[in-house]
Amino acid sequence: MDDLLELALDVLLEGAAETAASPKAPLRVRIILILILGIGFFGVAGLIFWVGLDTGKWGLMLLGLALLTGGGAWIWYKYREYQRRRERVDKKL
């Protein structure tokens, strides 16, 4: 049963990630999928941090904090990349 659940989640998450990155999918669908995947990622990272905080295990706290920090840094990097691309397009016009 666990293998079946793992397979279903793997197919679902891989399909959602590929669709979110595909320019062929409508923009609204991509935004919704990106939000769902982001909320899931930050939810799991926050849960790992919370469990480490609750049980007093430093390893889990550091892992959760690293995941949250890495996710935040990745979002900041993508946002800055988007801003720079927009500035280049605005300068051309």
N, CA, C and O atoms as a GROMACS GRO file, in nm:
protein
  372
    1MET      N    1   0.082  -0.119   0.000
    1MET     CA    2   0.000   0.000   0.000
    1MET      C    3   0.087   0.126   0.000
    1MET      O    4   0.056   0.224  -0.068
    2ASP      N    5   0.196   0.122   0.077
    2ASP     CA    6   0.286   0.238   0.081
    2ASP      C    7   0.350   0.263  -0.055
    2ASP      O    8   0.366   0.378  -0.097
    3ASP      N    9   0.385   0.154  -0.124
    3ASP     CA   10   0.446   0.170  -0.256
    3ASP      C   11   0.348   0.232  -0.355
    3ASP      O   12   0.388   0.313  -0.439
    4LEU      N   13   0.223   0.194  -0.346
    4LEU     CA   14   0.121   0.249  -0.435
    4LEU      C   15   0.101   0.398  -0.408
    4LEU      O   16   0.089   0.477  -0.502
    5LEU      N   17   0.097   0.436  -0.282
    5LEU     CA   18   0.083   0.577  -0.246
    5LEU      C   19   0.205   0.657  -0.292
    5LEU      O   20   0.192   0.768  -0.343
    6GLU      N   21   0.323   0.600  -0.273
    6GLU     CA   22   0.445   0.668  -0.317
    6GLU      C   23   0.446   0.687  -0.468
    6GLU      O   24   0.484   0.793  -0.517
    7LEU      N   25   0.406   0.586  -0.542
    7LEU     CA   26   0.400   0.594  -0.687
    7LEU      C   27   0.300   0.700  -0.733
    7LEU      O   28   0.329   0.778  -0.823
    8ALA      N   29   0.183   0.703  -0.670
    8ALA     CA   30   0.081   0.801  -0.707
    8ALA      C   31   0.128   0.943  -0.678
    8ALA      O   32   0.109   1.032  -0.761
    9LEU      N   33   0.189   0.965  -0.563
    9LEU     CA   34   0.239   1.099  -0.530
    9LEU      C   35   0.354   1.139  -0.622
    9LEU      O   36   0.364   1.255  -0.661
   10ASP      N   37   0.438   1.044  -0.657
   10ASP     CA   38   0.549   1.072  -0.747
   10ASP      C   39   0.497   1.116  -0.884
   10ASP      O   40   0.544   1.215  -0.940
   11VAL      N   41   0.402   1.043  -0.937
   11VAL     CA   42   0.344   1.079  -1.067
   11VAL      C   43   0.274   1.214  -1.060
   11VAL      O   44   0.289   1.296  -1.151
   12LEU      N   45   0.200   1.237  -0.954
   12LEU     CA   46   0.127   1.362  -0.938
   12LEU      C   47   0.221   1.482  -0.926
   12LEU      O   48   0.202   1.583  -0.994
   13LEU      N   49   0.322   1.471  -0.841
   13LEU     CA   50   0.414   1.583  -0.821
   13LEU      C   51   0.504   1.606  -0.942
   13LEU      O   52   0.531   1.721  -0.977
   14GLU      N   53   0.549   1.500  -1.007
   14GLU     CA   54   0.631   1.518  -1.128
   14GLU      C   55   0.549   1.581  -1.239
   14GLU      O   56   0.599   1.669  -1.310
   15GLY      N   57   0.426   1.538  -1.255
   15GLY     CA   58   0.339   1.597  -1.357
   15GLY      C   59   0.310   1.743  -1.329
   15GLY      O   60   0.310   1.826  -1.420
   16ALA      N   61   0.286   1.775  -1.202
   16ALA     CA   62   0.259   1.914  -1.166
   16ALA      C   63   0.383   2.001  -1.188
   16ALA      O   64   0.371   2.113  -1.236
   17ALA      N   65   0.500   1.950  -1.154
   17ALA     CA   66   0.623   2.027  -1.172
   17ALA      C   67   0.653   2.049  -1.320
   17ALA      O   68   0.694   2.158  -1.359
   18GLU      N   69   0.632   1.948  -1.402
   18GLU     CA   70   0.657   1.963  -1.546
   18GLU      C   71   0.555   2.057  -1.610
   18GLU      O   72   0.590   2.136  -1.697
   19THR      N   73   0.430   2.048  -1.568
   19THR     CA   74   0.328   2.137  -1.622
   19THR      C   75   0.352   2.281  -1.579
   19THR      O   76   0.331   2.373  -1.658
   20ALA      N   77   0.396   2.301  -1.456
   20ALA     CA   78   0.424   2.437  -1.408
   20ALA      C   79   0.538   2.501  -1.486
   20ALA      O   80   0.540   2.623  -1.502
   21ALA      N   81   0.632   2.422  -1.534
   21ALA     CA   82   0.746   2.476  -1.609
   21ALA      C   83   0.719   2.484  -1.759
   21ALA      O   84   0.799   2.543  -1.832
   22SER      N   85   0.610   2.427  -1.806
   22SER     CA   86   0.582   2.422  -1.949
   22SER      C   87   0.514   2.550  -1.997
   22SER      O   88   0.413   2.591  -1.941
   23PRO      N   89   0.569   2.614  -2.099
   23PRO     CA   90   0.504   2.734  -2.152
   23PRO      C   91   0.377   2.703  -2.231
   23PRO      O   92   0.301   2.794  -2.264
   24LYS      N   93   0.353   2.576  -2.262
   24LYS     CA   94   0.232   2.539  -2.336
   24LYS      C   95   0.107   2.543  -2.249
   24LYS      O   96  -0.004   2.560  -2.299
   25ALA      N   97   0.125   2.526  -2.119
   25ALA     CA   98   0.011   2.529  -2.027
   25ALA      C   99  -0.034   2.673  -2.007
   25ALA      O  100   0.048   2.765  -2.011
   26PRO      N  101  -0.164   2.695  -1.985
   26PRO     CA  102  -0.212   2.832  -1.960
   26PRO      C  103  -0.147   2.892  -1.836
   26PRO      O  104  -0.112   2.820  -1.741
   27LEU      N  105  -0.130   3.023  -1.837
   27LEU     CA  106  -0.061   3.092  -1.728
   27LEU      C  107  -0.131   3.070  -1.594
   27LEU      O  108  -0.065   3.050  -1.493
   28ARG      N  109  -0.263   3.074  -1.593
   28ARG     CA  110  -0.336   3.055  -1.467
   28ARG      C  111  -0.311   2.917  -1.408
   28ARG      O  112  -0.294   2.903  -1.287
   29VAL      N  113  -0.308   2.817  -1.493
   29VAL     CA  114  -0.282   2.680  -1.445
   29VAL      C  115  -0.141   2.670  -1.389
   29VAL      O  116  -0.120   2.609  -1.285
   30ARG      N  117  -0.045   2.731  -1.458
   30ARG     CA  118   0.094   2.727  -1.409
   30ARG      C  119   0.108   2.798  -1.275
   30ARG      O  120   0.177   2.749  -1.186
   31ILE      N  121   0.043   2.912  -1.260
   31ILE     CA  122   0.051   2.986  -1.134
   31ILE      C  123  -0.011   2.906  -1.021
   31ILE      O  124   0.045   2.899  -0.911
   32ILE      N  125  -0.125   2.845  -1.046
   32ILE     CA  126  -0.192   2.764  -0.942
   32ILE      C  127  -0.103   2.645  -0.903
   32ILE      O  128  -0.089   2.616  -0.784
   33LEU      N  129  -0.044   2.578  -1.001
   33LEU     CA  130   0.042   2.464  -0.970
   33LEU      C  131   0.167   2.506  -0.895
   33LEU      O  132   0.211   2.437  -0.803
   34ILE      N  133   0.225   2.620  -0.933
   34ILE     CA  134   0.343   2.669  -0.862
   34ILE      C  135   0.308   2.702  -0.717
   34ILE      O  136   0.385   2.672  -0.626
   35LEU      N  137   0.192   2.763  -0.696
   35LEU     CA  138   0.150   2.795  -0.559
   35LEU      C  139   0.126   2.668  -0.477
   35LEU      O  140   0.167   2.661  -0.361
   36ILE      N  141   0.062   2.570  -0.536
   36ILE     CA  142   0.036   2.444  -0.464
   36ILE      C  143   0.168   2.375  -0.428
   36ILE      O  144   0.185   2.329  -0.315
   37LEU      N  145   0.259   2.368  -0.524
   37LEU     CA  146   0.388   2.304  -0.496
   37LEU      C  147   0.468   2.382  -0.393
   37LEU      O  148   0.533   2.322  -0.307
   38GLY      N  149   0.465   2.514  -0.400
   38GLY     CA  150   0.536   2.597  -0.303
   38GLY      C  151   0.480   2.584  -0.163
   38GLY      O  152   0.555   2.573  -0.066
   39ILE      N  153   0.348   2.584  -0.153
   39ILE     CA  154   0.285   2.568  -0.021
   39ILE      C  155   0.318   2.430   0.036
   39ILE      O  156   0.344   2.417   0.156
   40GLY      N  157   0.317   2.328  -0.050
   40GLY     CA  158   0.352   2.195  -0.003
   40GLY      C  159   0.496   2.187   0.045
   40GLY      O  160   0.524   2.128   0.149
   41PHE      N  161   0.589   2.248  -0.031
   41PHE     CA  162   0.730   2.246   0.007
   41PHE      C  163   0.751   2.318   0.140
   41PHE      O  164   0.814   2.265   0.231
   42PHE      N  165   0.699   2.441   0.150
   42PHE     CA  166   0.720   2.518   0.273
   42PHE      C  167   0.643   2.456   0.390
   42PHE      O  168   0.684   2.470   0.505
   43GLY      N  169   0.532   2.389   0.362
   43GLY     CA  170   0.459   2.320   0.468
   43GLY      C  171   0.540   2.205   0.526
   43GLY      O  172   0.548   2.189   0.648
   44VAL      N  173   0.599   2.125   0.439
   44VAL     CA  174   0.680   2.012   0.486
   44VAL      C  175   0.806   2.062   0.558
   44VAL      O  176   0.844   2.008   0.661
   45ALA      N  177   0.870   2.165   0.502
   45ALA     CA  178   0.990   2.221   0.567
   45ALA      C  179   0.955   2.280   0.703
   45ALA      O  180   1.030   2.262   0.800
   46GLY      N  181   0.843   2.350   0.711
   46GLY     CA  182   0.800   2.406   0.839
   46GLY      C  183   0.764   2.297   0.939
   46GLY      O  184   0.792   2.311   1.058
   47LEU      N  185   0.703   2.189   0.891
   47LEU     CA  186   0.669   2.077   0.979
   47LEU      C  187   0.796   2.010   1.033
   47LEU      O  188   0.802   1.976   1.151
   48ILE      N  189   0.896   1.993   0.948
   48ILE     CA  190   1.022   1.935   0.994
   48ILE      C  191   1.085   2.023   1.101
   48ILE      O  192   1.132   1.974   1.204
   49PHE      N  193   1.086   2.154   1.077
   49PHE     CA  194   1.140   2.248   1.176
   49PHE      C  195   1.060   2.242   1.305
   49PHE      O  196   1.118   2.241   1.414
   50TRP      N  197   0.928   2.240   1.295
   50TRP     CA  198   0.842   2.239   1.413
   50TRP      C  199   0.862   2.112   1.496
   50TRP      O  200   0.868   2.118   1.619
   51VAL      N  201   0.871   1.998   1.430
   51VAL     CA  202   0.892   1.871   1.502
   51VAL      C  203   1.028   1.874   1.572
   51VAL      O  204   1.039   1.828   1.685
   52GLY      N  205   1.129   1.926   1.505
   52GLY     CA  206   1.260   1.938   1.569
   52GLY      C  207   1.257   2.031   1.688
   52GLY      O  208   1.322   2.005   1.789
   53LEU      N  209   1.181   2.138   1.677
   53LEU     CA  210   1.167   2.233   1.788
   53LEU      C  211   1.090   2.170   1.904
   53LEU      O  212   1.125   2.189   2.020
   54ASP      N  213   0.986   2.096   1.871
   54ASP     CA  214   0.901   2.035   1.974
   54ASP      C  215   0.973   1.922   2.048
   54ASP      O  216   0.958   1.908   2.169
   55THR      N  217   1.050   1.842   1.975
   55THR     CA  218   1.119   1.729   2.038
   55THR      C  219   1.258   1.766   2.090
   55THR      O  220   1.319   1.688   2.163
   56GLY      N  221   1.307   1.881   2.052
   56GLY     CA  222   1.439   1.924   2.098
   56GLY      C  223   1.554   1.862   2.020
   56GLY      O  224   1.667   1.860   2.068
   57LYS      N  225   1.525   1.812   1.900
   57LYS     CA  226   1.630   1.752   1.818
   57LYS      C  227   1.688   1.859   1.726
   57LYS      O  228   1.620   1.911   1.637
   58TRP      N  229   1.815   1.890   1.749
   58TRP     CA  230   1.880   1.996   1.674
   58TRP      C  231   1.896   1.963   1.527
   58TRP      O  232   1.891   2.053   1.443
   59GLY      N  233   1.914   1.836   1.495
   59GLY     CA  234   1.930   1.797   1.355
   59GLY      C  235   1.808   1.830   1.272
   59GLY      O  236   1.819   1.882   1.161
   60LEU      N  237   1.690   1.798   1.326
   60LEU     CA  238   1.566   1.829   1.254
   60LEU      C  239   1.544   1.979   1.244
   60LEU      O  240   1.499   2.029   1.140
   61MET      N  241   1.577   2.051   1.351
   61MET     CA  242   1.560   2.197   1.346
   61MET      C  243   1.651   2.257   1.238
   61MET      O  244   1.608   2.343   1.162
   62LEU      N  245   1.775   2.212   1.233
   62LEU     CA  246   1.868   2.265   1.133
   62LEU      C  247   1.827   2.226   0.991
   62LEU      O  248   1.838   2.307   0.898
   63LEU      N  249   1.778   2.104   0.975
   63LEU     CA  250   1.731   2.061   0.843
   63LEU      C  251   1.612   2.145   0.798
   63LEU      O  252   1.608   2.192   0.685
   64GLY      N  253   1.514   2.163   0.887
   64GLY     CA  254   1.398   2.245   0.853
   64GLY      C  255   1.437   2.389   0.823
   64GLY      O  256   1.386   2.449   0.729
   65LEU      N  257   1.527   2.443   0.904
   65LEU     CA  258   1.573   2.580   0.882
   65LEU      C  259   1.649   2.592   0.750
   65LEU      O  260   1.633   2.691   0.678
   66ALA      N  261   1.730   2.492   0.718
   66ALA     CA  262   1.804   2.494   0.591
   66ALA      C  263   1.708   2.487   0.472
   66ALA      O  264   1.727   2.557   0.373
   67LEU      N  265   1.606   2.403   0.482
   67LEU     CA  266   1.508   2.393   0.374
   67LEU      C  267   1.430   2.524   0.357
   67LEU      O  268   1.409   2.569   0.245
   68LEU      N  269   1.389   2.584   0.468
   68LEU     CA  270   1.316   2.710   0.460
   68LEU      C  271   1.404   2.821   0.404
   68LEU      O  272   1.360   2.900   0.320
   69THR      N  273   1.528   2.828   0.449
   69THR     CA  274   1.621   2.930   0.401
   69THR      C  275   1.654   2.909   0.253
   69THR      O  276   1.655   3.004   0.175
   70GLY      N  277   1.679   2.785   0.216
   70GLY     CA  278   1.709   2.755   0.076
   70GLY      C  279   1.592   2.786  -0.016
   70GLY      O  280   1.610   2.839  -0.125
   71GLY      N  281   1.471   2.752   0.028
   71GLY     CA  282   1.353   2.783  -0.051
   71GLY      C  283   1.332   2.933  -0.065
   71GLY      O  284   1.298   2.982  -0.173
   72GLY      N  285   1.351   3.006   0.043
   72GLY     CA  286   1.338   3.151   0.038
   72GLY      C  287   1.443   3.215  -0.051
   72GLY      O  288   1.413   3.308  -0.125
   73ALA      N  289   1.566   3.165  -0.044
   73ALA     CA  290   1.673   3.218  -0.129
   73ALA      C  291   1.645   3.189  -0.276
   73ALA      O  292   1.673   3.273  -0.362
   74TRP      N  293   1.591   3.071  -0.305
   74TRP     CA  294   1.559   3.037  -0.443
   74TRP      C  295   1.448   3.128  -0.497
   74TRP      O  296   1.455   3.172  -0.612
   75ILE      N  297   1.347   3.155  -0.416
   75ILE     CA  298   1.240   3.245  -0.458
   75ILE      C  299   1.295   3.386  -0.481
   75ILE      O  300   1.259   3.451  -0.579
   76TRP      N  301   1.382   3.433  -0.392
   76TRP     CA  302   1.442   3.566  -0.408
   76TRP      C  303   1.524   3.572  -0.536
   76TRP      O  304   1.518   3.671  -0.610
   77TYR      N  305   1.603   3.467  -0.563
   77TYR     CA  306   1.684   3.462  -0.684
   77TYR      C  307   1.597   3.467  -0.810
   77TYR      O  308   1.628   3.542  -0.902
   78LYS      N  309   1.490   3.389  -0.814
   78LYS     CA  310   1.400   3.387  -0.929
   78LYS      C  311   1.331   3.522  -0.948
   78LYS      O  312   1.311   3.567  -1.061
   79TYR      N  313   1.294   3.586  -0.838
   79TYR     CA  314   1.230   3.717  -0.846
   79TYR      C  315   1.326   3.821  -0.903
   79TYR      O  316   1.288   3.902  -0.988
   80ARG      N  317   1.451   3.819  -0.855
   80ARG     CA  318   1.551   3.914  -0.907
   80ARG      C  319   1.578   3.888  -1.055
   80ARG      O  320   1.594   3.983  -1.132
   81GLU      N  321   1.583   3.763  -1.096
   81GLU     CA  322   1.603   3.728  -1.236
   81GLU      C  323   1.487   3.781  -1.320
   81GLU      O  324   1.508   3.833  -1.430
   82TYR      N  325   1.366   3.768  -1.270
   82TYR     CA  326   1.248   3.818  -1.340
   82TYR      C  327   1.253   3.970  -1.353
   82TYR      O  328   1.221   4.025  -1.458
   83GLN      N  329   1.295   4.040  -1.246
   83GLN     CA  330   1.305   4.186  -1.251
   83GLN      C  331   1.409   4.230  -1.353
   83GLN      O  332   1.384   4.323  -1.429
   84ARG      N  333   1.524   4.166  -1.356
   84ARG     CA  334   1.630   4.202  -1.451
   84ARG      C  335   1.584   4.179  -1.595
   84ARG      O  336   1.614   4.260  -1.683
   85ARG      N  337   1.513   4.070  -1.617
   85ARG     CA  338   1.464   4.042  -1.752
   85ARG      C  339   1.363   4.148  -1.795
   85ARG      O  340   1.362   4.190  -1.910
   86ARG      N  341   1.277   4.190  -1.702
   86ARG     CA  342   1.180   4.296  -1.734
   86ARG      C  343   1.248   4.428  -1.763
   86ARG      O  344   1.206   4.501  -1.853
   87GLU      N  345   1.354   4.460  -1.687
   87GLU     CA  346   1.426   4.585  -1.710
   87GLU      C  347   1.493   4.584  -1.848
   87GLU      O  348   1.494   4.687  -1.916
   88ARG      N  349   1.548   4.470  -1.890
   88ARG     CA  350   1.609   4.462  -2.022
   88ARG      C  351   1.506   4.480  -2.132
   88ARG      O  352   1.533   4.546  -2.233
   89VAL      N  353   1.388   4.423  -2.114
   89VAL     CA  354   1.282   4.438  -2.214
   89VAL      C  355   1.233   4.582  -2.218
   89VAL      O  356   1.207   4.635  -2.326
   90ASP      N  357   1.221   4.646  -2.103
   90ASP     CA  358   1.177   4.786  -2.098
   90ASP      C  359   1.278   4.878  -2.164
   90ASP      O  360   1.240   4.976  -2.228
   91LYS      N  361   1.407   4.849  -2.150
   91LYS     CA  362   1.510   4.933  -2.213
   91LYS      C  363   1.507   4.921  -2.364
   91LYS      O  364   1.535   5.018  -2.435
   92LYS      N  365   1.474   4.802  -2.415
   92LYS     CA  366   1.467   4.783  -2.559
   92LYS      C  367   1.351   4.860  -2.620
   92LYS      O  368   1.359   4.905  -2.735
   93LEU      N  369   1.245   4.876  -2.544
   93LEU     CA  370   1.128   4.948  -2.596
   93LEU      C  371   1.152   5.093  -2.579
   93LEU      O  372   1.067   5.174  -2.616
   0.00000   0.00000   0.00000
